[in-house]
Amino acid sequence: MVVLDARPQAQYLAGHIPGAFSFSWEDYTRPDSYGVNYRIFPVAELCSALGAYGISAQSTVLIYGDADTSWGGEGWLAWLFAYLGHQGPVYLLDGGIQAWQAARLPVVTTPPATVEAVSYTADLQQQLAISAQQIAARQDQITLVDTRNYWLEWFPGHLPQAVHLDWKEFYQGDTKSPLDGDALRQLLASKGIDVSKPVVYYCTGGIRSGYCWMVHELSGLPSAINFEGGTEEWDAYRKTP
């Protein structure tokens, strides 16, 4: 099993699970050629980065974060593995680093030993992603869920026909464990979110919405979609002549 810490580098270096490698969205996203922020690295670069950690497409992977400083980065990473078509098991540490520390298990500040690099081969699952152009063309066929902060982000402007549901509603308790299937279904129903259509989660750049996508997938509901480009891509699309 390869363990990946999805928190920012500062938190990782302050203390992480022994043997865990750092894999934060902050280190594997950048502006694309159109100036849209927070886009994932090209697939070849992602495959190279995973391979450098000794991860092949068949590897067993354990992901953890804190549903806090990472902005739900553990969910983004889970989505990334699904998008890349990872074939091996991918686990989420329930309760993240908080649960680990609550159990009085050890953390370390030193990175793990270098491992032998392997080849990672992707098999992209395009149905798990969507573009701004596709959203505009399919708005009557999908359910859009805006996972950003209400007053600071949603209220000033959001995608047409979207429903607001803050990503922080997707976890619970001191360890910020993901909602179980029944709790998520109740939450979505309380907001009038239609799950009979493909549910598309979005935020600014696909990180928080990636967390919501992960919780949705764990619930057993029909597969959702993460709008990885988020409002950054949507705004750029709207400005395109």
Contacts in CASP RR format, 6 or more apart in sequence:
PFRMAT RR
TARGET T0000
AUTHOR 0000-0000-0000
METHOD contacts of the structure
MODEL  1
MVVLDARPQAQYLAGHIPGAFSFSWEDYTRPDSYGVNYRIFPVAELCSAL
GAYGISAQSTVLIYGDADTSWGGEGWLAWLFAYLGHQGPVYLLDGGIQAW
QAARLPVVTTPPATVEAVSYTADLQQQLAISAQQIAARQDQITLVDTRNY
WLEWFPGHLPQAVHLDWKEFYQGDTKSPLDGDALRQLLASKGIDVSKPVV
YYCTGGIRSGYCWMVHELSGLPSAINFEGGTEEWDAYRKTP
1 60 0 8 1.000
1 61 0 8 1.000
1 62 0 8 1.000
1 91 0 8 1.000
2 21 0 8 1.000
2 53 0 8 1.000
2 54 0 8 1.000
2 55 0 8 1.000
2 59 0 8 1.000
2 60 0 8 1.000
2 61 0 8 1.000
2 62 0 8 1.000
3 17 0 8 1.000
3 19 0 8 1.000
3 20 0 8 1.000
3 21 0 8 1.000
3 61 0 8 1.000
3 62 0 8 1.000
3 64 0 8 1.000
4 20 0 8 1.000
4 21 0 8 1.000
4 22 0 8 1.000
4 23 0 8 1.000
4 53 0 8 1.000
4 61 0 8 1.000
4 62 0 8 1.000
4 63 0 8 1.000
4 64 0 8 1.000
4 77 0 8 1.000
5 11 0 8 1.000
5 12 0 8 1.000
5 16 0 8 1.000
5 17 0 8 1.000
5 20 0 8 1.000
5 21 0 8 1.000
5 22 0 8 1.000
5 23 0 8 1.000
5 24 0 8 1.000
5 64 0 8 1.000
5 65 0 8 1.000
5 97 0 8 1.000
6 23 0 8 1.000
6 24 0 8 1.000
6 25 0 8 1.000
6 63 0 8 1.000
6 64 0 8 1.000
6 65 0 8 1.000
6 70 0 8 1.000
6 72 0 8 1.000
6 73 0 8 1.000
6 74 0 8 1.000
6 75 0 8 1.000
6 76 0 8 1.000
6 77 0 8 1.000
7 16 0 8 1.000
7 22 0 8 1.000
7 24 0 8 1.000
7 65 0 8 1.000
7 66 0 8 1.000
7 69 0 8 1.000
7 70 0 8 1.000
7 73 0 8 1.000
7 97 0 8 1.000
8 24 0 8 1.000
8 26 0 8 1.000
8 69 0 8 1.000
8 70 0 8 1.000
9 22 0 8 1.000
9 24 0 8 1.000
9 26 0 8 1.000
9 27 0 8 1.000
10 69 0 8 1.000
11 66 0 8 1.000
11 69 0 8 1.000
11 70 0 8 1.000
11 97 0 8 1.000
12 20 0 8 1.000
12 22 0 8 1.000
12 24 0 8 1.000
13 109 0 8 1.000
14 109 0 8 1.000
15 107 0 8 1.000
15 108 0 8 1.000
15 109 0 8 1.000
16 22 0 8 1.000
16 97 0 8 1.000
16 107 0 8 1.000
16 108 0 8 1.000
16 109 0 8 1.000
17 64 0 8 1.000
17 97 0 8 1.000
17 100 0 8 1.000
17 105 0 8 1.000
17 107 0 8 1.000
17 108 0 8 1.000
18 106 0 8 1.000
18 107 0 8 1.000
18 108 0 8 1.000
18 112 0 8 1.000
19 108 0 8 1.000
19 112 0 8 1.000
20 64 0 8 1.000
20 112 0 8 1.000
21 53 0 8 1.000
21 111 0 8 1.000
21 112 0 8 1.000
22 111 0 8 1.000
23 49 0 8 1.000
23 53 0 8 1.000
23 77 0 8 1.000
24 70 0 8 1.000
24 73 0 8 1.000
25 38 0 8 1.000
25 70 0 8 1.000
25 71 0 8 1.000
25 73 0 8 1.000
25 76 0 8 1.000
25 77 0 8 1.000
25 207 0 8 1.000
28 40 0 8 1.000
28 41 0 8 1.000
28 46 0 8 1.000
28 49 0 8 1.000
29 37 0 8 1.000
29 38 0 8 1.000
29 39 0 8 1.000
29 40 0 8 1.000
29 41 0 8 1.000
29 205 0 8 1.000
30 37 0 8 1.000
30 39 0 8 1.000
30 41 0 8 1.000
31 37 0 8 1.000
31 38 0 8 1.000
31 39 0 8 1.000
32 39 0 8 1.000
34 236 0 8 1.000
35 236 0 8 1.000
36 229 0 8 1.000
36 232 0 8 1.000
36 233 0 8 1.000
36 236 0 8 1.000
37 204 0 8 1.000
37 205 0 8 1.000
37 232 0 8 1.000
38 204 0 8 1.000
38 205 0 8 1.000
38 206 0 8 1.000
38 207 0 8 1.000
38 229 0 8 1.000
38 230 0 8 1.000
38 232 0 8 1.000
39 228 0 8 1.000
39 229 0 8 1.000
39 233 0 8 1.000
40 46 0 8 1.000
40 80 0 8 1.000
40 228 0 8 1.000
41 49 0 8 1.000
43 84 0 8 1.000
43 122 0 8 1.000
43 124 0 8 1.000
46 80 0 8 1.000
46 84 0 8 1.000
46 120 0 8 1.000
46 122 0 8 1.000
47 84 0 8 1.000
47 119 0 8 1.000
47 120 0 8 1.000
47 121 0 8 1.000
47 122 0 8 1.000
48 120 0 8 1.000
50 84 0 8 1.000
50 120 0 8 1.000
51 117 0 8 1.000
51 118 0 8 1.000
51 119 0 8 1.000
51 120 0 8 1.000
52 117 0 8 1.000
53 115 0 8 1.000
54 115 0 8 1.000
54 116 0 8 1.000
54 117 0 8 1.000
54 118 0 8 1.000
55 61 0 8 1.000
55 118 0 8 1.000
55 120 0 8 1.000
56 118 0 8 1.000
56 119 0 8 1.000
56 120 0 8 1.000
56 121 0 8 1.000
57 84 0 8 1.000
57 85 0 8 1.000
57 86 0 8 1.000
57 87 0 8 1.000
57 88 0 8 1.000
57 120 0 8 1.000
57 121 0 8 1.000
57 122 0 8 1.000
57 123 0 8 1.000
58 87 0 8 1.000
58 88 0 8 1.000
59 86 0 8 1.000
59 88 0 8 1.000
60 88 0 8 1.000
60 89 0 8 1.000
60 90 0 8 1.000
60 91 0 8 1.000
61 81 0 8 1.000
61 86 0 8 1.000
61 88 0 8 1.000
61 89 0 8 1.000
61 90 0 8 1.000
61 91 0 8 1.000
62 91 0 8 1.000
62 92 0 8 1.000
62 93 0 8 1.000
63 74 0 8 1.000
63 75 0 8 1.000
63 77 0 8 1.000
63 78 0 8 1.000
63 81 0 8 1.000
63 90 0 8 1.000
63 91 0 8 1.000
63 92 0 8 1.000
63 93 0 8 1.000
64 74 0 8 1.000
64 92 0 8 1.000
64 93 0 8 1.000
64 95 0 8 1.000
64 96 0 8 1.000
64 97 0 8 1.000
64 100 0 8 1.000
65 72 0 8 1.000
65 73 0 8 1.000
65 74 0 8 1.000
65 93 0 8 1.000
65 96 0 8 1.000
65 97 0 8 1.000
66 96 0 8 1.000
66 97 0 8 1.000
66 98 0 8 1.000
66 176 0 8 1.000
67 74 0 8 1.000
67 95 0 8 1.000
67 96 0 8 1.000
67 171 0 8 1.000
67 176 0 8 1.000
67 211 0 8 1.000
68 176 0 8 1.000
70 207 0 8 1.000
71 207 0 8 1.000
71 208 0 8 1.000
71 211 0 8 1.000
72 167 0 8 1.000
72 207 0 8 1.000
72 208 0 8 1.000
72 210 0 8 1.000
72 211 0 8 1.000
73 207 0 8 1.000
73 210 0 8 1.000
73 211 0 8 1.000
74 92 0 8 1.000
74 96 0 8 1.000
74 211 0 8 1.000
74 214 0 8 1.000
75 92 0 8 1.000
75 210 0 8 1.000
75 211 0 8 1.000
75 213 0 8 1.000
75 214 0 8 1.000
76 206 0 8 1.000
76 207 0 8 1.000
76 210 0 8 1.000
76 211 0 8 1.000
76 226 0 8 1.000
78 90 0 8 1.000
78 92 0 8 1.000
78 210 0 8 1.000
78 213 0 8 1.000
78 214 0 8 1.000
78 217 0 8 1.000
79 128 0 8 1.000
79 210 0 8 1.000
79 213 0 8 1.000
79 214 0 8 1.000
79 226 0 8 1.000
79 228 0 8 1.000
81 90 0 8 1.000
82 90 0 8 1.000
82 125 0 8 1.000
82 128 0 8 1.000
82 217 0 8 1.000
83 124 0 8 1.000
83 125 0 8 1.000
83 128 0 8 1.000
83 129 0 8 1.000
83 226 0 8 1.000
83 228 0 8 1.000
84 120 0 8 1.000
84 122 0 8 1.000
84 123 0 8 1.000
84 124 0 8 1.000
84 125 0 8 1.000
85 122 0 8 1.000
85 123 0 8 1.000
85 124 0 8 1.000
85 125 0 8 1.000
87 123 0 8 1.000
92 178 0 8 1.000
92 214 0 8 1.000
92 218 0 8 1.000
93 99 0 8 1.000
93 100 0 8 1.000
94 175 0 8 1.000
94 177 0 8 1.000
94 178 0 8 1.000
95 175 0 8 1.000
95 176 0 8 1.000
95 177 0 8 1.000
96 175 0 8 1.000
96 176 0 8 1.000
97 107 0 8 1.000
98 174 0 8 1.000
98 175 0 8 1.000
98 176 0 8 1.000
99 175 0 8 1.000
99 177 0 8 1.000
100 107 0 8 1.000
101 107 0 8 1.000
102 174 0 8 1.000
102 175 0 8 1.000
127 223 0 8 1.000
127 225 0 8 1.000
128 213 0 8 1.000
128 223 0 8 1.000
128 225 0 8 1.000
128 226 0 8 1.000
129 225 0 8 1.000
129 226 0 8 1.000
129 227 0 8 1.000
129 228 0 8 1.000
130 138 0 8 1.000
130 142 0 8 1.000
130 200 0 8 1.000
130 225 0 8 1.000
130 227 0 8 1.000
131 229 0 8 1.000
131 233 0 8 1.000
131 237 0 8 1.000
132 227 0 8 1.000
132 229 0 8 1.000
132 230 0 8 1.000
132 233 0 8 1.000
132 234 0 8 1.000
132 236 0 8 1.000
132 237 0 8 1.000
132 238 0 8 1.000
133 237 0 8 1.000
135 142 0 8 1.000
135 144 0 8 1.000
135 159 0 8 1.000
135 200 0 8 1.000
135 227 0 8 1.000
135 234 0 8 1.000
136 237 0 8 1.000
139 160 0 8 1.000
139 161 0 8 1.000
141 197 0 8 1.000
141 198 0 8 1.000
142 197 0 8 1.000
142 198 0 8 1.000
142 199 0 8 1.000
142 200 0 8 1.000
142 225 0 8 1.000
143 163 0 8 1.000
143 193 0 8 1.000
143 194 0 8 1.000
143 195 0 8 1.000
143 197 0 8 1.000
143 198 0 8 1.000
143 199 0 8 1.000
143 200 0 8 1.000
144 159 0 8 1.000
144 161 0 8 1.000
144 162 0 8 1.000
144 163 0 8 1.000
144 200 0 8 1.000
144 202 0 8 1.000
145 162 0 8 1.000
145 163 0 8 1.000
145 164 0 8 1.000
145 165 0 8 1.000
145 193 0 8 1.000
145 199 0 8 1.000
145 200 0 8 1.000
145 201 0 8 1.000
145 202 0 8 1.000
145 209 0 8 1.000
145 212 0 8 1.000
146 153 0 8 1.000
146 154 0 8 1.000
146 158 0 8 1.000
146 159 0 8 1.000
146 162 0 8 1.000
146 163 0 8 1.000
146 164 0 8 1.000
146 165 0 8 1.000
146 202 0 8 1.000
146 203 0 8 1.000
147 165 0 8 1.000
147 166 0 8 1.000
147 167 0 8 1.000
147 170 0 8 1.000
147 201 0 8 1.000
147 202 0 8 1.000
147 203 0 8 1.000
147 208 0 8 1.000
147 209 0 8 1.000
147 211 0 8 1.000
147 212 0 8 1.000
148 154 0 8 1.000
148 158 0 8 1.000
148 164 0 8 1.000
148 166 0 8 1.000
148 167 0 8 1.000
148 203 0 8 1.000
148 204 0 8 1.000
148 208 0 8 1.000
148 231 0 8 1.000
149 166 0 8 1.000
150 164 0 8 1.000
150 166 0 8 1.000
153 204 0 8 1.000
153 231 0 8 1.000
154 164 0 8 1.000
158 164 0 8 1.000
158 231 0 8 1.000
159 202 0 8 1.000
159 231 0 8 1.000
159 234 0 8 1.000
162 202 0 8 1.000
163 191 0 8 1.000
163 192 0 8 1.000
163 193 0 8 1.000
164 191 0 8 1.000
165 187 0 8 1.000
165 188 0 8 1.000
165 191 0 8 1.000
165 193 0 8 1.000
165 212 0 8 1.000
167 203 0 8 1.000
167 208 0 8 1.000
167 209 0 8 1.000
167 211 0 8 1.000
167 212 0 8 1.000
169 187 0 8 1.000
170 178 0 8 1.000
170 179 0 8 1.000
170 184 0 8 1.000
170 187 0 8 1.000
170 211 0 8 1.000
170 212 0 8 1.000
170 215 0 8 1.000
171 177 0 8 1.000
171 178 0 8 1.000
171 179 0 8 1.000
171 215 0 8 1.000
172 179 0 8 1.000
172 183 0 8 1.000
178 214 0 8 1.000
178 215 0 8 1.000
178 218 0 8 1.000
179 187 0 8 1.000
179 215 0 8 1.000
179 219 0 8 1.000
180 219 0 8 1.000
181 218 0 8 1.000
181 219 0 8 1.000
181 220 0 8 1.000
181 221 0 8 1.000
184 215 0 8 1.000
184 216 0 8 1.000
184 219 0 8 1.000
184 221 0 8 1.000
185 195 0 8 1.000
185 219 0 8 1.000
185 221 0 8 1.000
188 195 0 8 1.000
188 199 0 8 1.000
193 199 0 8 1.000
195 221 0 8 1.000
195 222 0 8 1.000
198 222 0 8 1.000
198 223 0 8 1.000
198 224 0 8 1.000
198 225 0 8 1.000
199 216 0 8 1.000
199 221 0 8 1.000
199 222 0 8 1.000
199 224 0 8 1.000
199 225 0 8 1.000
200 224 0 8 1.000
200 225 0 8 1.000
200 226 0 8 1.000
200 227 0 8 1.000
201 209 0 8 1.000
201 210 0 8 1.000
201 212 0 8 1.000
201 213 0 8 1.000
201 216 0 8 1.000
201 224 0 8 1.000
201 225 0 8 1.000
201 226 0 8 1.000
201 227 0 8 1.000
202 209 0 8 1.000
202 226 0 8 1.000
202 227 0 8 1.000
202 229 0 8 1.000
202 230 0 8 1.000
202 231 0 8 1.000
202 234 0 8 1.000
203 209 0 8 1.000
203 210 0 8 1.000
203 230 0 8 1.000
203 231 0 8 1.000
204 230 0 8 1.000
204 231 0 8 1.000
204 232 0 8 1.000
205 228 0 8 1.000
205 229 0 8 1.000
205 230 0 8 1.000
205 231 0 8 1.000
205 232 0 8 1.000
205 233 0 8 1.000
206 226 0 8 1.000
206 227 0 8 1.000
206 228 0 8 1.000
206 229 0 8 1.000
206 230 0 8 1.000
209 226 0 8 1.000
209 227 0 8 1.000
209 228 0 8 1.000
209 230 0 8 1.000
210 226 0 8 1.000
212 224 0 8 1.000
213 224 0 8 1.000
213 225 0 8 1.000
213 226 0 8 1.000
216 224 0 8 1.000
217 223 0 8 1.000
217 224 0 8 1.000
227 233 0 8 1.000
227 234 0 8 1.000
END
